[in-house]
Amino acid sequence: MILYFLSIALLILLAPLLLSYIKATKMWLLFKRPISIFQGYRDFSKLLQKESVISQESSAITYYAPFLVLSPLLITLFFLPPIVHNAYYVSFVDAFTITGLISLSTFFLMLLGLDSGSAFGGMGSSRESFIAALVEPAMVLTVFSVSLMAGNLGVGQAGVNLAEHFPKEHMASFLFSGISFFILLIAENGRIPVDNPDTHLELTMVHEAMILDLSGVYLAIVESAASIKFVIFASLFASLFMPFGLEFTAPIAILIFIFKLFLIATVVALLEVNTAKLRLFKVPNLLGLAIVFAFLSLITFYVLGA
Amino acid sequence: MFQFDALSLIFVLLIALGSIPNLFYSSGYLPHIERKAHYQLHYFTFILSMLGVVVAANGLVFLFFWELMSLSSWQLILTEVKNKETIKAARFYFIMTHFGFVFLLLFFLIITDGDLHLGFVQMQSIAKDFTYPTLLFFFMLFGFLSKAGVVPLHVWLPYAHPAAPSPVSALMSGVMLKVALYGFFRFLFDVLYPWPLEWGIVILTLGAISSLVGVLYALSEHDIKALLANHSIENIGIILIGFGMGMIFDTLGLATLSTFAFIAALFHIFNHMSFKSLLFMSAGALLHQTHTKNMEKYGGLIKSMPVTAFTFLLAAISISALPPSNGFLSEWMIFQSMLGSSHMDNTALKLAIPFAIFALAMTGGLAIACFVKAYGITFLGLHRSNNAKHAHEVNFLMRSGMLMMAAVVVSLMLFTPLYIAWFDQVFVSLGKVSVYQQMFPDGIWNIHSVGTNGGVVSPLILLAALIGTTALMLFAYKIFGVKSRLHRTWACGYKTSAKTQYTATGFAGPIRRFFSWLYKPNEHFEKQRIAGHETKFSTSHYEVHVKPLFETLLYDSVATLVNRTSYWVYRLAHFEQTRYAAMIFNIMLIVLFSYRVFSHDFSWATFVLEGIVMLISVKILIIGDKK
């Protein structure tokens, strides 16, 4: 039980670090002087001290929605697969609930974008709703195929099952669903081929546009929600698609898990440096790819049993 | 004459839950209506006739109440008779509902052997002896599902529901469509059981197509009530996906999974009744205050109409299937039953089900987009018109109607185990296996899927956790006393005004562009340029109309075909009487031959022979020699 809460605290603490790490790696690769990887924490504490400016056009949604953006994600953290072998974990909560909770958070974020009456917010919400609608089917199909391989629909249990008996015979469909999930990780977190988190240019931004009118504590909450969302996806990827390292004792297993998270962050950073952002209307092609891989994974599982 | 078995009673409960809050709302809405006596008479007839349909025990009573239901709702659509659009919508509804009625009548005449007083049990033996059960199935499909609004028989819905007064739209969309589904379920279970595998697949396919088509057209809609009507098509599709899965599992002998899928479908029927009624009531409140159904004229209404905004938000979360709402729970059950398809032996079917999963998931994603649009454009931002500026909260009766319906939504969320126990009873009484114990093996906290290694969801814990976390954070926020200040919206130096906000058209823009192969949008764009500049203009006007594909393709082309044929026949009859007489002779031949095929044994040899005879006679007598 202690390990359970410890791992949740660890994930929350790691969340800003990971995003800063991606940013720093990207800057380093581009021969810029990298920011400190602790920049995320500094931003957070700075924002907490600031006065928050609230739009006079906004309504009660602005007061409550930031909390409702964060709380489903915080709850999701409790349902993730375990990091250490014999730690407590919630075995039964299935991926639909997790997808649903993430959608709930996005739903309120999109409402938040429309609340202040600014054109930027509307633009961000409109684009986000477009992307989220296409992410949903790929997500469900990927989850279905992983749960078939793991032999359980519960996410926690699936992670444990995969670590204990890795389905070598289903390697092909495992790989396909892994590719599909990685595309979803990028799309859901607004990383580069889909959305550029560093820019404030209205042609390109999605997530930033929705939160343009927030400041102070509200901005801190929504920003940390974004980083927690990344950590959720990264740790799901680490547990479901890199199912090793669970059998060691606590400190080593945790270190391996953190290493896996940083590995994923590095891959994302490398991808961001090496690809250009897609036009909004090219994004469906990428997500279509995710859907096709999810279908492929299911078909190989059913037909070839591989 | 009447019967009160479990299936009837559960639909009586549905009608009661749907119409009691509606009574309050309706009496609050009454001052808005001109022809009060006409409205009241038909309103109560409508509710009573729906009750009559679900408790009818023989064909005659069923058909009587069914027709009464159709006619009273038709009159209710005509409440605001001065509007030309209303008359058109009512005529369309009248034709479509009687199109379905013809098939129902044929269905009943066949399964009762002409004696409409027979009970449902006696019908079963007659139906068993009938040579073509699939024909009966298709009669039912046309008869009941044209009323329920399944693609491609859905075209009347987006016209008829917005035209009716809002309490009636809530009843029609929330309850009447479900009564149509009741008829479908009742006769499938009582009369046509057992089903071949193909029927289930047909239902599943229709459901998947309906759900996608419904939500896609809803997204392109700016009339708030038409948007909701399109969402009814979507939700009927979702219900049919669940029901079709149940039928498939039933024929494959997976008894527990089939009951699970049926329960999911019935649960979604209840959920859709609750949130769709609530949405239509809120839309009615908006219409009542702003006198327009156009979403582009709303905006910022959350400040002046907080109760309406709250109820709409609750229903929007529920219809978007976001946890822990009741809509999520039933959609979760339908997903779980589809994931149960991995237990099937039929590989082709196993490979086909993921496409239905894809359709349902896509529908969910698009529904979220649609309701962000509907809620955000309507209630958030700045007032987009003077009508919205002068709106204020509706009267007490309407508010209490909405709050009562909100309570129904919440009760479906909180007391899921109770409702599921009832649904389970219904299917046990229809001779299915009970799955309640398997769904709730350890108390009411967790809902388990019945598939092996299926998923689990714990709605109450989720709800408590969500409320708890949010409250904790809000509490912390209050305690720390964060400084905040009001200021105008920062829009990068530009001034924010009602005109610079995103519109509903703009919001759906990316999706409309992506699906332009379906929408075939018709765009008009004009701007008054200043001194010939391309980018500087004083006024601009953009309009986009989405062509309803099914209407133009199926209905308009049928109308054209009928027109042309009738012109051809007219020409023959007036100018070439010999060929006209020959045509009559041919029609008589067709009737005779088809009677033989229909009521005697079918054999390919005679069928081909008759076909050749028909062809020769048509060629010689009607078409004649080429000149």
Interface residues (C-beta under 8 A of the other chain):
Chain A: E51 S52 V53 I54 S55 Q56 E57 S58 S59 A60 I61 Y64 F67 L68 L70 S71 P72 L74 I75 F78 F92 V93 D94 A95 F96 T97 G100 L101 S103 L104 T106 F107 M110 L111 G113 L114 D115 S116 G117 S118 A119 F120 G121 G122 M123 S125 S126 R127 S129 F130 A132 A133 L134 V135 E136 P137 M139 V140 L141 F144 S147 L148 G151 N152 L153 G154 L212 D213 G216 V217 I221 L280 F281 P284 I291 F295 L298 I299 Y302 V303
Chain B: G299 G300 I302 K303 P306 I317 S320 A321 L322 P323 F328 W332 F335 Q336 L339 S342 T347 K350 L351 P354 I357 F358 L360 A361 M362 G364 G365 L366 I368 A369 V372 K373 Y375 G376 I377 F379 L380 G381 L382 N446 S449 G451 N453 G454 G455 V456 V457 S458 L462 A465 L466 T469 T470 M473 L474 Y477 V482 K483 S484 R485 L486 H487 R488 T489 W490 A491 C492 Y494 T496 A498 T500 Q501 Y502 G506 F507 A508 G509 P510 I511 R513 F514
